[in-house]
Amino acid sequence: MANNLNQELKGKFVVLKAAAYKGDKLKRIFFCEEGFGTSSKTGGTAIFGYFVSDGEDCKIGGYEIERFARDGEVKEAKRLRGKQNK
């Protein structure tokens, strides 16, 4: 399975599983940019993107995704990033 949500992920915000990435929920919000794992129609799992709270680029596996992020969670994660840049 390309991703455990079985949906298109390119351009979407997701929350990564706590078992794979330590930290609170806001630090586990990830923006999916590209990779075979972003499509439900491919057999790949690689997803490239960045963590919203700190901007770190990363490659994850589709199996590491817990769920889609809610709008409020994404806004809070972006707020965290803004605080770190000051």
Helices and strands as residue ranges (DSSP letters): E 13-16, G 25-28, E 29-34, G 36-38, E 46-51, E 57-61, G 62-64, E 65-68, H 71-84
